[in-house]
Amino acid sequence: MSRMRCVSVIVVTYLALFIDAAGFAQESHKEETEPKVRDAVEISEFNVNFPPMSRQSIDYLFDSLRSGGAYQAPEPQTSQVVPSNVPGFWAGTRASLDSEVGAITLRFKPTDQARLDSATSRNPAAALLDSVDVELSLDLGTFTIRPLKAENPTTRAGLVVKLLDSRITPVLTEFVKGFNNSGMYFSWPPVTRAQARKAWSLLICPRVPRYVQERGTKYSRLELLRSPYELKEAYFSISGSVSSRMSPGEKPERIAITILPTGNMPKAGANRDEVRSLSPKLEVLYRPMSEFKFFKIPPLDGHVQEGILAKIETQNAAGYIRRQYQSHVVYIHRLDEPSPVPVIIGDYKAARDEGSCYIVSAQRNVWNEYDRVTEGVNPQNSQ
């Protein structure tokens, strides 16, 4: 056979393999240490990086707060579009990330300008607290906000939002007065218990209330001014267990699981395992190698996204592969734009509201990618 004809046969053979794989991109084996970017999620050997909260997600939260409609966060990542029969290859395959985020502590501290103004002021009322903590926690039936420096002892014990299965609660917007100008308001959108388990978001706006006498009248108006405190640090713990199993078959099938934390979470020990058998099943735990600690909020961009990612790869006897990704992420995002909610303190509705706000959100997400490998095929034997 001539050299040109041999080359043509090889090209045709590879095209046939490509078509037989239902249009999936065939990838050569790559080391796990090679950084990858999929759907804007960056995956490396020991860590994962998630993109910031999208503008779509922010606008959706604002719309829900304005309208009072049920909050159902848009998914940040979506599955690969494949022929309709492909997901059917995985009937009977089960995979799950069982994860929990502990109480989230937000630590606000005075801005540099506020510290300077306080140091040069002779007014005792200008004194500032070293830090102001707010704790957020979600359990089966409630979401609790604990402003630990609130003036009211009852409020310090917690603002509780009841979560119901059958209906949504109204928008909750509550201003909490705090010691030494550490007041702030919180706005929680309507959400069911089941939806809050998948995704929840809270708007937090530190403010200083001021009552201004209207000229020529006996009435006052309420203004909410920029707070001397800004969000500097945050803390939470997270646990995770990843499991997968495939239905019994006549030929060996494979499961590989990797669990990865983000950069501010403790590194994971023994975070990858693989099994190949006639009835494979596998479980991998997130085992932190150090303690959870407070991490800083970048002062310039003002956002972080921290959590864990599970990569669950299943391969059937025909060489078809599904890579399922399951994530649980806490987003913190600073905003310097008008708040979407009206604020009322006592009998006064704020006529002015200025300053930074923060969105704190926790979200679970699942998305899939598909591929196929062909093993033991020698194109030169397919002439």
C-alpha atoms as a printed R data frame, in Angstrom:
    type eleno elety resid chain resno       x      y      z
1   ATOM     1    CA   MET     A     1   0.000  0.000  0.000
2   ATOM     2    CA   SER     A     2   1.342  3.456 -0.879
3   ATOM     3    CA   ARG     A     3   2.227  5.959  1.816
4   ATOM     4    CA   MET     A     4  -0.508  8.359  0.639
5   ATOM     5    CA   ARG     A     5  -3.177  5.635  0.709
6   ATOM     6    CA   CYS     A     6  -2.065  4.567  4.181
7   ATOM     7    CA   VAL     A     7  -2.427  8.125  5.460
8   ATOM     8    CA   SER     A     8  -5.913  8.371  3.903
9   ATOM     9    CA   VAL     A     9  -7.024  5.147  5.584
10  ATOM    10    CA   ILE     A    10  -5.813  6.396  8.949
11  ATOM    11    CA   VAL     A    11  -7.718  9.688  8.543
12  ATOM    12    CA   VAL     A    12 -10.926  7.867  7.538
13  ATOM    13    CA   THR     A    13 -10.563  5.502 10.489
14  ATOM    14    CA   TYR     A    14 -10.259  8.364 12.948
15  ATOM    15    CA   LEU     A    15 -13.295 10.076 11.434
16  ATOM    16    CA   ALA     A    16 -15.286  6.879 11.890
17  ATOM    17    CA   LEU     A    17 -14.265  6.674 15.538
18  ATOM    18    CA   PHE     A    18 -15.265 10.298 16.034
19  ATOM    19    CA   ILE     A    19 -18.728  9.738 14.543
20  ATOM    20    CA   ASP     A    20 -19.213  6.527 16.523
21  ATOM    21    CA   ALA     A    21 -18.573  8.478 19.709
22  ATOM    22    CA   ALA     A    22 -21.743 10.502 19.011
23  ATOM    23    CA   GLY     A    23 -19.817 13.665 18.420
24  ATOM    24    CA   PHE     A    24 -17.959 13.637 21.752
25  ATOM    25    CA   ALA     A    25 -14.486 15.121 21.793
26  ATOM    26    CA   GLN     A    26 -11.936 12.357 22.244
27  ATOM    27    CA   GLU     A    27  -9.264 13.396 24.683
28  ATOM    28    CA   SER     A    28  -5.879 11.884 25.216
29  ATOM    29    CA   HIS     A    29  -5.035 10.995 28.796
30  ATOM    30    CA   LYS     A    30  -4.033 14.066 30.773
31  ATOM    31    CA   GLU     A    31  -2.411 14.202 34.150
32  ATOM    32    CA   GLU     A    32  -4.626 15.372 37.009
33  ATOM    33    CA   THR     A    33  -2.022 18.042 37.774
34  ATOM    34    CA   GLU     A    34  -2.816 19.942 34.560
35  ATOM    35    CA   PRO     A    35  -5.059 22.972 35.240
36  ATOM    36    CA   LYS     A    36  -8.393 22.840 33.424
37  ATOM    37    CA   VAL     A    37 -11.093 25.390 32.772
38  ATOM    38    CA   ARG     A    38 -14.639 24.132 32.340
39  ATOM    39    CA   ASP     A    39 -17.642 26.440 32.385
40  ATOM    40    CA   ALA     A    40 -15.438 29.102 34.020
41  ATOM    41    CA   VAL     A    41 -14.606 26.745 36.910
42  ATOM    42    CA   GLU     A    42 -10.844 26.232 37.223
43  ATOM    43    CA   ILE     A    43  -9.786 22.778 38.411
44  ATOM    44    CA   SER     A    44  -6.260 21.751 39.418
45  ATOM    45    CA   GLU     A    45  -4.822 18.847 41.375
46  ATOM    46    CA   PHE     A    46  -5.535 20.170 44.871
47  ATOM    47    CA   ASN     A    47  -7.898 23.140 44.484
48  ATOM    48    CA   VAL     A    48 -10.845 24.539 42.590
49  ATOM    49    CA   ASN     A    49 -11.684 28.173 41.791
50  ATOM    50    CA   PHE     A    50 -15.255 29.284 41.171
51  ATOM    51    CA   PRO     A    51 -16.225 32.428 39.253
52  ATOM    52    CA   PRO     A    52 -17.819 35.315 41.180
53  ATOM    53    CA   MET     A    53 -21.565 35.694 41.507
54  ATOM    54    CA   SER     A    54 -22.905 36.607 38.079
55  ATOM    55    CA   ARG     A    55 -24.769 39.775 37.207
56  ATOM    56    CA   GLN     A    56 -27.730 37.581 36.300
57  ATOM    57    CA   SER     A    57 -27.817 36.138 39.824
58  ATOM    58    CA   ILE     A    58 -27.576 39.601 41.383
59  ATOM    59    CA   ASP     A    59 -30.382 40.984 39.217
60  ATOM    60    CA   TYR     A    60 -32.535 37.943 39.950
61  ATOM    61    CA   LEU     A    61 -32.152 38.503 43.711
62  ATOM    62    CA   PHE     A    62 -32.969 42.208 43.334
63  ATOM    63    CA   ASP     A    63 -36.067 41.404 41.269
64  ATOM    64    CA   SER     A    64 -37.232 38.949 43.915
65  ATOM    65    CA   LEU     A    65 -36.750 41.516 46.689
66  ATOM    66    CA   ARG     A    66 -38.621 44.179 44.719
67  ATOM    67    CA   SER     A    67 -41.524 42.025 43.561
68  ATOM    68    CA   GLY     A    68 -41.851 39.605 46.469
69  ATOM    69    CA   GLY     A    69 -41.761 36.680 44.052
70  ATOM    70    CA   ALA     A    70 -40.320 33.310 45.017
71  ATOM    71    CA   TYR     A    71 -36.521 33.214 44.917
72  ATOM    72    CA   GLN     A    72 -35.088 30.392 42.809
73  ATOM    73    CA   ALA     A    73 -31.477 31.160 42.017
74  ATOM    74    CA   PRO     A    74 -30.306 30.560 38.429
75  ATOM    75    CA   GLU     A    75 -27.739 27.777 38.085
76  ATOM    76    CA   PRO     A    76 -24.206 29.159 37.714
77  ATOM    77    CA   GLN     A    77 -23.029 26.201 35.570
78  ATOM    78    CA   THR     A    78 -25.016 24.118 33.098
79  ATOM    79    CA   SER     A    79 -24.578 20.654 31.596
80  ATOM    80    CA   GLN     A    80 -23.085 19.901 28.189
81  ATOM    81    CA   VAL     A    81 -25.709 19.656 25.438
82  ATOM    82    CA   VAL     A    82 -25.654 16.105 24.002
83  ATOM    83    CA   PRO     A    83 -27.995 13.848 21.977
84  ATOM    84    CA   SER     A    84 -31.114 12.899 23.925
85  ATOM    85    CA   ASN     A    85 -30.120  9.237 24.209
86  ATOM    86    CA   VAL     A    86 -26.788  9.912 25.937
87  ATOM    87    CA   PRO     A    87 -28.083 10.550 29.496
88  ATOM    88    CA   GLY     A    88 -29.891  7.207 29.215
89  ATOM    89    CA   PHE     A    89 -26.530  5.419 29.263
90  ATOM    90    CA   TRP     A    90 -26.400  6.289 32.972
91  ATOM    91    CA   ALA     A    91 -29.769  4.898 34.039
92  ATOM    92    CA   GLY     A    92 -29.234  3.192 37.366
93  ATOM    93    CA   THR     A    93 -26.096  5.199 38.167
94  ATOM    94    CA   ARG     A    94 -26.286  7.207 41.385
95  ATOM    95    CA   ALA     A    95 -23.980 10.003 42.545
96  ATOM    96    CA   SER     A    96 -24.283 12.516 45.363
97  ATOM    97    CA   LEU     A    97 -22.408 15.147 47.340
98  ATOM    98    CA   ASP     A    98 -23.720 15.195 50.920
99  ATOM    99    CA   SER     A    99 -22.412 18.492 52.285
100 ATOM   100    CA   GLU     A   100 -23.214 21.013 55.002
101 ATOM   101    CA   VAL     A   101 -22.052 24.588 55.554
102 ATOM   102    CA   GLY     A   102 -21.687 25.559 59.196
103 ATOM   103    CA   ALA     A   103 -22.615 28.934 60.673
104 ATOM   104    CA   ILE     A   104 -21.162 31.803 58.635
105 ATOM   105    CA   THR     A   105 -19.492 34.604 60.593
106 ATOM   106    CA   LEU     A   106 -19.097 37.973 58.872
107 ATOM   107    CA   ARG     A   107 -16.626 40.319 60.541
108 ATOM   108    CA   PHE     A   108 -17.019 44.031 59.886
109 ATOM   109    CA   LYS     A   109 -14.248 46.448 60.871
110 ATOM   110    CA   PRO     A   110 -13.843 50.231 60.669
111 ATOM   111    CA   THR     A   111 -12.604 51.642 57.389
112 ATOM   112    CA   ASP     A   112  -9.228 53.375 57.347
113 ATOM   113    CA   GLN     A   113 -10.916 56.757 56.911
114 ATOM   114    CA   ALA     A   114 -13.294 56.055 59.804
115 ATOM   115    CA   ARG     A   115 -10.370 55.144 62.079
116 ATOM   116    CA   LEU     A   116  -8.602 58.383 61.158
117 ATOM   117    CA   ASP     A   117 -11.726 60.466 61.764
118 ATOM   118    CA   SER     A   118 -12.338 58.759 65.114
119 ATOM   119    CA   ALA     A   119  -8.749 59.276 66.254
120 ATOM   120    CA   THR     A   120  -8.854 63.016 65.533
121 ATOM   121    CA   SER     A   121 -12.353 63.617 66.943
122 ATOM   122    CA   ARG     A   122 -12.974 64.930 70.450
123 ATOM   123    CA   ASN     A   123 -16.536 63.643 70.433
124 ATOM   124    CA   PRO     A   124 -16.863 60.444 72.562
125 ATOM   125    CA   ALA     A   125 -19.766 59.370 70.343
126 ATOM   126    CA   ALA     A   126 -17.313 58.998 67.460
127 ATOM   127    CA   ALA     A   127 -15.569 56.037 69.120
128 ATOM   128    CA   LEU     A   128 -15.662 52.863 67.035
129 ATOM   129    CA   LEU     A   129 -15.774 49.180 67.863
130 ATOM   130    CA   ASP     A   130 -12.785 47.068 66.891
131 ATOM   131    CA   SER     A   131 -15.050 44.652 65.036
132 ATOM   132    CA   VAL     A   132 -18.721 43.811 64.508
133 ATOM   133    CA   ASP     A   133 -19.714 40.181 63.930
134 ATOM   134    CA   VAL     A   134 -22.856 38.870 62.269
135 ATOM   135    CA   GLU     A   135 -23.638 35.139 62.310
136 ATOM   136    CA   LEU     A   136 -25.836 33.430 59.705
137 ATOM   137    CA   SER     A   137 -27.114 29.877 60.061
138 ATOM   138    CA   LEU     A   138 -29.550 27.644 58.209
139 ATOM   139    CA   ASP     A   139 -31.202 24.590 59.707
140 ATOM   140    CA   LEU     A   140 -34.121 22.405 58.646
141 ATOM   141    CA   GLY     A   141 -36.855 24.930 59.348
142 ATOM   142    CA   THR     A   142 -35.310 28.347 60.000
143 ATOM   143    CA   PHE     A   143 -32.742 30.847 58.835
144 ATOM   144    CA   THR     A   144 -31.233 32.856 61.698
145 ATOM   145    CA   ILE     A   145 -29.423 36.202 61.583
146 ATOM   146    CA   ARG     A   146 -27.479 37.110 64.741
147 ATOM   147    CA   PRO     A   147 -26.098 40.693 64.834
148 ATOM   148    CA   LEU     A   148 -23.854 40.262 67.875
149 ATOM   149    CA   LYS     A   149 -23.418 44.011 68.499
150 ATOM   150    CA   ALA     A   150 -27.096 44.945 68.239
151 ATOM   151    CA   GLU     A   151 -28.396 47.344 70.897
152 ATOM   152    CA   ASN     A   152 -31.466 45.183 71.603
153 ATOM   153    CA   PRO     A   153 -30.606 41.981 73.556
154 ATOM   154    CA   THR     A   154 -33.516 40.149 71.919
155 ATOM   155    CA   THR     A   155 -32.176 41.009 68.469
156 ATOM   156    CA   ARG     A   156 -28.709 39.802 69.471
157 ATOM   157    CA   ALA     A   157 -30.300 36.407 70.146
158 ATOM   158    CA   GLY     A   158 -31.294 36.302 66.484
159 ATOM   159    CA   LEU     A   159 -33.741 37.380 63.806
160 ATOM   160    CA   VAL     A   160 -35.467 34.162 62.776
161 ATOM   161    CA   VAL     A   161 -37.005 33.507 59.356
162 ATOM   162    CA   LYS     A   162 -39.322 30.488 59.339
163 ATOM   163    CA   LEU     A   163 -39.043 28.312 56.253
164 ATOM   164    CA   LEU     A   164 -42.153 26.464 55.128
165 ATOM   165    CA   ASP     A   165 -42.723 23.690 52.594
166 ATOM   166    CA   SER     A   166 -46.162 24.768 51.435
167 ATOM   167    CA   ARG     A   167 -45.726 28.509 50.911
168 ATOM   168    CA   ILE     A   168 -43.186 31.312 50.780
169 ATOM   169    CA   THR     A   169 -42.775 33.954 53.470
170 ATOM   170    CA   PRO     A   170 -42.911 37.682 52.591
171 ATOM   171    CA   VAL     A   171 -39.761 39.718 51.999
172 ATOM   172    CA   LEU     A   172 -38.097 40.434 55.346
173 ATOM   173    CA   THR     A   173 -36.325 43.798 55.555
174 ATOM   174    CA   GLU     A   174 -35.211 44.746 59.053
175 ATOM   175    CA   PHE     A   175 -32.963 47.550 60.269
176 ATOM   176    CA   VAL     A   176 -30.988 46.654 63.398
177 ATOM   177    CA   LYS     A   177 -29.533 49.421 65.524
178 ATOM   178    CA   GLY     A   178 -26.006 48.687 66.726
179 ATOM   179    CA   PHE     A   179 -23.604 50.128 69.260
180 ATOM   180    CA   ASN     A   180 -21.185 52.818 68.077
181 ATOM   181    CA   ASN     A   181 -22.860 53.372 64.691
182 ATOM   182    CA   SER     A   182 -22.698 49.682 63.772
183 ATOM   183    CA   GLY     A   183 -26.309 49.463 62.593
184 ATOM   184    CA   MET     A   184 -27.265 47.619 59.410
185 ATOM   185    CA   TYR     A   185 -30.299 46.290 57.642
186 ATOM   186    CA   PHE     A   186 -30.966 42.810 56.305
187 ATOM   187    CA   SER     A   187 -33.245 41.826 53.437
188 ATOM   188    CA   TRP     A   188 -34.295 38.195 52.859
189 ATOM   189    CA   PRO     A   189 -36.298 37.171 49.751
190 ATOM   190    CA   PRO     A   190 -39.326 34.846 49.790
191 ATOM   191    CA   VAL     A   191 -38.207 31.208 49.573
192 ATOM   192    CA   THR     A   192 -39.524 27.765 50.450
193 ATOM   193    CA   ARG     A   193 -37.699 25.378 52.745
194 ATOM   194    CA   ALA     A   194 -36.735 23.059 49.883
195 ATOM   195    CA   GLN     A   195 -35.430 25.901 47.729
196 ATOM   196    CA   ALA     A   196 -33.421 27.404 50.602
197 ATOM   197    CA   ARG     A   197 -31.742 24.027 50.975
198 ATOM   198    CA   LYS     A   198 -30.542 24.342 47.375
199 ATOM   199    CA   ALA     A   199 -29.782 28.077 47.356
200 ATOM   200    CA   TRP     A   200 -30.363 31.092 49.580
201 ATOM   201    CA   SER     A   201 -29.251 34.738 49.475
202 ATOM   202    CA   LEU     A   202 -29.273 37.611 51.964
203 ATOM   203    CA   LEU     A   203 -28.682 41.325 51.360
204 ATOM   204    CA   ILE     A   204 -26.781 43.145 54.142
205 ATOM   205    CA   CYS     A   205 -26.307 46.927 54.168
206 ATOM   206    CA   PRO     A   206 -24.359 48.645 57.009
207 ATOM   207    CA   ARG     A   207 -25.771 52.126 57.597
208 ATOM   208    CA   VAL     A   208 -25.864 55.055 60.047
209 ATOM   209    CA   PRO     A   209 -29.426 56.396 60.512
210 ATOM   210    CA   ARG     A   210 -29.846 60.165 60.784
211 ATOM   211    CA   TYR     A   211 -33.021 62.182 61.316
212 ATOM   212    CA   VAL     A   212 -33.001 65.563 59.569
213 ATOM   213    CA   GLN     A   213 -35.464 68.330 60.450
214 ATOM   214    CA   GLU     A   214 -37.366 69.479 57.388
215 ATOM   215    CA   ARG     A   215 -36.921 73.205 56.915
216 ATOM   216    CA   GLY     A   216 -39.950 75.216 57.912
217 ATOM   217    CA   THR     A   217 -41.813 72.214 59.366
218 ATOM   218    CA   LYS     A   218 -41.934 70.185 62.554
219 ATOM   219    CA   TYR     A   219 -41.355 66.930 60.636
220 ATOM   220    CA   SER     A   220 -38.152 64.999 60.271
221 ATOM   221    CA   ARG     A   221 -36.968 62.770 57.504
222 ATOM   222    CA   LEU     A   222 -34.861 59.620 57.809
223 ATOM   223    CA   GLU     A   223 -31.566 59.296 55.997
224 ATOM   224    CA   LEU     A   224 -29.350 56.202 55.919
225 ATOM   225    CA   LEU     A   225 -25.719 57.209 55.535
226 ATOM   226    CA   ARG     A   226 -22.580 55.285 54.686
227 ATOM   227    CA   SER     A   227 -21.355 53.158 57.588
228 ATOM   228    CA   PRO     A   228 -17.893 53.545 59.128
229 ATOM   229    CA   TYR     A   229 -17.659 49.711 59.027
230 ATOM   230    CA   GLU     A   230 -16.955 47.442 56.064
231 ATOM   231    CA   LEU     A   231 -16.817 43.672 55.688
232 ATOM   232    CA   LYS     A   232 -13.192 42.601 56.121
233 ATOM   233    CA   GLU     A   233 -13.245 38.870 57.006
234 ATOM   234    CA   ALA     A   234 -15.472 35.812 56.967
235 ATOM   235    CA   TYR     A   235 -15.471 32.330 58.446
236 ATOM   236    CA   PHE     A   236 -17.373 29.088 57.989
237 ATOM   237    CA   SER     A   237 -16.715 25.373 58.059
238 ATOM   238    CA   ILE     A   238 -17.920 22.836 55.528
239 ATOM   239    CA   SER     A   239 -18.231 19.061 55.530
240 ATOM   240    CA   GLY     A   240 -18.618 16.770 52.544
241 ATOM   241    CA   SER     A   241 -19.048 13.132 51.572
242 ATOM   242    CA   VAL     A   242 -19.176 12.014 47.927
243 ATOM   243    CA   SER     A   243 -20.610  8.648 46.920
244 ATOM   244    CA   SER     A   244 -21.441  6.903 43.653
245 ATOM   245    CA   ARG     A   245 -22.553  3.470 42.478
246 ATOM   246    CA   MET     A   246 -23.364  1.795 39.154
247 ATOM   247    CA   SER     A   247 -25.808 -1.004 38.406
248 ATOM   248    CA   PRO     A   248 -24.320 -4.544 38.169
249 ATOM   249    CA   GLY     A   249 -23.155 -5.455 34.671
250 ATOM   250    CA   GLU     A   250 -21.513 -8.265 32.737
251 ATOM   251    CA   LYS     A   251 -18.268 -6.342 32.135
252 ATOM   252    CA   PRO     A   252 -16.153 -4.203 34.478
253 ATOM   253    CA   GLU     A   253 -17.106 -0.548 34.833
254 ATOM   254    CA   ARG     A   254 -15.245  2.299 36.483
255 ATOM   255    CA   ILE     A   255 -15.910  5.031 39.064
256 ATOM   256    CA   ALA     A   256 -13.364  7.719 39.983
257 ATOM   257    CA   ILE     A   257 -14.102 10.435 42.576
258 ATOM   258    CA   THR     A   258 -12.130 13.586 43.366
259 ATOM   259    CA   ILE     A   259 -13.138 16.164 45.983
260 ATOM   260    CA   LEU     A   260 -11.520 19.602 45.906
261 ATOM   261    CA   PRO     A   261 -11.748 22.669 48.201
262 ATOM   262    CA   THR     A   262 -11.245 26.302 47.218
263 ATOM   263    CA   GLY     A   263  -8.131 28.212 48.202
264 ATOM   264    CA   ASN     A   264  -9.353 29.580 51.552
265 ATOM   265    CA   MET     A   265 -10.663 26.205 52.710
266 ATOM   266    CA   PRO     A   266  -8.276 23.647 54.276
267 ATOM   267    CA   LYS     A   267  -6.601 21.302 51.820
268 ATOM   268    CA   ALA     A   268  -8.122 17.844 51.538
269 ATOM   269    CA   GLY     A   269  -6.248 14.700 52.516
270 ATOM   270    CA   ALA     A   270  -6.679 11.504 50.472
271 ATOM   271    CA   ASN     A   271  -9.108 13.339 48.209
272 ATOM   272    CA   ARG     A   272  -9.186 10.890 45.273
273 ATOM   273    CA   ASP     A   273 -10.078  7.238 44.793
274 ATOM   274    CA   GLU     A   274 -11.023  4.918 41.938
275 ATOM   275    CA   VAL     A   275 -12.584  1.478 41.572
276 ATOM   276    CA   ARG     A   276 -13.272 -0.847 38.620
277 ATOM   277    CA   SER     A   277 -15.563 -3.871 39.040
278 ATOM   278    CA   LEU     A   278 -18.753 -5.566 37.808
279 ATOM   279    CA   SER     A   279 -20.768 -3.613 40.397
280 ATOM   280    CA   PRO     A   280 -18.662 -0.594 41.354
281 ATOM   281    CA   LYS     A   281 -19.433  1.692 44.273
282 ATOM   282    CA   LEU     A   282 -17.229  4.273 45.950
283 ATOM   283    CA   GLU     A   283 -17.227  6.935 48.679
284 ATOM   284    CA   VAL     A   284 -14.723  9.739 49.318
285 ATOM   285    CA   LEU     A   285 -14.816 12.127 52.298
286 ATOM   286    CA   TYR     A   286 -13.586 15.696 52.527
287 ATOM   287    CA   ARG     A   287 -10.927 15.384 55.224
288 ATOM   288    CA   PRO     A   288  -9.546 18.854 56.075
289 ATOM   289    CA   MET     A   289  -5.805 18.760 56.781
290 ATOM   290    CA   SER     A   290  -5.950 21.888 58.970
291 ATOM   291    CA   GLU     A   291  -8.411 24.012 60.924
292 ATOM   292    CA   PHE     A   292 -10.938 26.313 59.292
293 ATOM   293    CA   LYS     A   293  -9.922 29.939 59.752
294 ATOM   294    CA   PHE     A   294 -11.144 33.449 59.021
295 ATOM   295    CA   PHE     A   295 -10.235 34.575 55.511
296 ATOM   296    CA   LYS     A   296  -9.984 38.107 54.161
297 ATOM   297    CA   ILE     A   297 -12.336 39.791 51.719
298 ATOM   298    CA   PRO     A   298 -10.221 41.375 48.937
299 ATOM   299    CA   PRO     A   299 -10.553 45.149 49.394
300 ATOM   300    CA   LEU     A   300 -10.556 46.025 45.687
301 ATOM   301    CA   ASP     A   301 -13.048 43.636 44.089
302 ATOM   302    CA   GLY     A   302 -14.884 42.851 47.344
303 ATOM   303    CA   HIS     A   303 -15.993 39.320 46.530
304 ATOM   304    CA   VAL     A   304 -15.073 35.750 47.411
305 ATOM   305    CA   GLN     A   305 -16.522 32.367 46.532
306 ATOM   306    CA   GLU     A   306 -15.472 29.487 48.765
307 ATOM   307    CA   GLY     A   307 -16.603 25.872 49.077
308 ATOM   308    CA   ILE     A   308 -15.983 22.405 47.654
309 ATOM   309    CA   LEU     A   309 -16.351 20.592 44.345
310 ATOM   310    CA   ALA     A   310 -16.894 16.876 43.756
311 ATOM   311    CA   LYS     A   311 -15.877 15.411 40.400
312 ATOM   312    CA   ILE     A   312 -17.533 12.021 39.852
313 ATOM   313    CA   GLU     A   313 -16.393 10.194 36.728
314 ATOM   314    CA   THR     A   314 -18.239  7.040 35.659
315 ATOM   315    CA   GLN     A   315 -17.246  4.914 32.665
316 ATOM   316    CA   ASN     A   316 -19.327  2.042 31.301
317 ATOM   317    CA   ALA     A   317 -18.129 -1.067 29.442
318 ATOM   318    CA   ALA     A   318 -18.609  0.602 26.042
319 ATOM   319    CA   GLY     A   319 -16.181  3.387 26.955
320 ATOM   320    CA   TYR     A   320 -18.787  6.123 27.458
321 ATOM   321    CA   ILE     A   321 -17.850  8.562 30.224
322 ATOM   322    CA   ARG     A   322 -19.934 10.920 32.303
323 ATOM   323    CA   ARG     A   323 -18.110 13.505 34.385
324 ATOM   324    CA   GLN     A   324 -20.547 14.871 36.919
325 ATOM   325    CA   TYR     A   325 -19.627 17.925 38.960
326 ATOM   326    CA   GLN     A   326 -21.401 18.753 42.217
327 ATOM   327    CA   SER     A   327 -20.544 21.903 44.138
328 ATOM   328    CA   HIS     A   328 -21.496 23.673 47.349
329 ATOM   329    CA   VAL     A   329 -20.298 27.279 47.390
330 ATOM   330    CA   VAL     A   330 -20.676 30.329 49.639
331 ATOM   331    CA   TYR     A   331 -20.610 33.610 47.725
332 ATOM   332    CA   ILE     A   332 -19.885 37.016 49.265
333 ATOM   333    CA   HIS     A   333 -20.253 39.947 46.896
334 ATOM   334    CA   ARG     A   334 -19.916 43.678 47.637
335 ATOM   335    CA   LEU     A   335 -22.143 46.120 45.774
336 ATOM   336    CA   ASP     A   336 -21.792 49.888 45.437
337 ATOM   337    CA   GLU     A   337 -25.134 50.633 43.836
338 ATOM   338    CA   PRO     A   338 -28.638 51.609 44.982
339 ATOM   339    CA   SER     A   339 -30.364 49.097 47.224
340 ATOM   340    CA   PRO     A   340 -33.499 47.488 45.747
341 ATOM   341    CA   VAL     A   341 -35.549 47.610 48.963
342 ATOM   342    CA   PRO     A   342 -37.281 50.389 50.937
343 ATOM   343    CA   VAL     A   343 -36.220 50.632 54.577
344 ATOM   344    CA   ILE     A   344 -38.530 51.641 57.422
345 ATOM   345    CA   ILE     A   345 -37.418 52.427 60.974
346 ATOM   346    CA   GLY     A   346 -40.317 52.999 63.330
347 ATOM   347    CA   ASP     A   347 -42.684 55.411 61.585
348 ATOM   348    CA   TYR     A   348 -40.089 56.663 59.121
349 ATOM   349    CA   LYS     A   349 -39.305 55.449 55.647
350 ATOM   350    CA   ALA     A   350 -35.768 56.230 54.545
351 ATOM   351    CA   ALA     A   351 -35.698 59.127 52.085
352 ATOM   352    CA   ARG     A   352 -32.020 58.608 51.417
353 ATOM   353    CA   ASP     A   353 -29.980 55.399 51.398
354 ATOM   354    CA   GLU     A   354 -26.319 55.373 50.421
355 ATOM   355    CA   GLY     A   355 -23.333 53.129 50.991
356 ATOM   356    CA   SER     A   356 -22.076 49.640 50.195
357 ATOM   357    CA   CYS     A   357 -24.154 46.481 50.517
358 ATOM   358    CA   TYR     A   358 -23.149 42.820 50.557
359 ATOM   359    CA   ILE     A   359 -24.838 39.764 49.157
360 ATOM   360    CA   VAL     A   360 -24.134 36.553 51.056
361 ATOM   361    CA   SER     A   361 -25.347 33.421 49.304
362 ATOM   362    CA   ALA     A   362 -24.895 29.659 49.525
363 ATOM   363    CA   GLN     A   363 -25.685 27.482 46.516
364 ATOM   364    CA   ARG     A   364 -25.530 23.841 45.454
365 ATOM   365    CA   ASN     A   365 -25.098 23.019 41.771
366 ATOM   366    CA   VAL     A   366 -24.875 19.889 39.585
367 ATOM   367    CA   TRP     A   367 -23.754 19.725 35.961
368 ATOM   368    CA   ASN     A   368 -22.528 17.024 33.570
369 ATOM   369    CA   GLU     A   369 -19.982 16.564 30.814
370 ATOM   370    CA   TYR     A   370 -19.784 13.554 28.504
371 ATOM   371    CA   ASP     A   371 -17.003 11.841 26.585
372 ATOM   372    CA   ARG     A   372 -16.000  8.489 25.107
373 ATOM   373    CA   VAL     A   373 -12.734  6.568 24.951
374 ATOM   374    CA   THR     A   374 -11.868  3.762 22.552
375 ATOM   375    CA   GLU     A   375  -9.249  1.359 23.857
376 ATOM   376    CA   GLY     A   376  -7.276 -1.294 21.988
377 ATOM   377    CA   VAL     A   377  -7.985  0.121 18.503
378 ATOM   378    CA   ASN     A   378  -5.069  0.199 16.098
379 ATOM   379    CA   PRO     A   379  -5.961  2.341 13.072
380 ATOM   380    CA   GLN     A   380  -3.330  0.561 10.935
381 ATOM   381    CA   ASN     A   381  -5.233 -2.719 11.332
382 ATOM   382    CA   SER     A   382  -8.450 -1.148 10.003
383 ATOM   383    CA   GLN     A   383  -7.526 -1.037  6.342
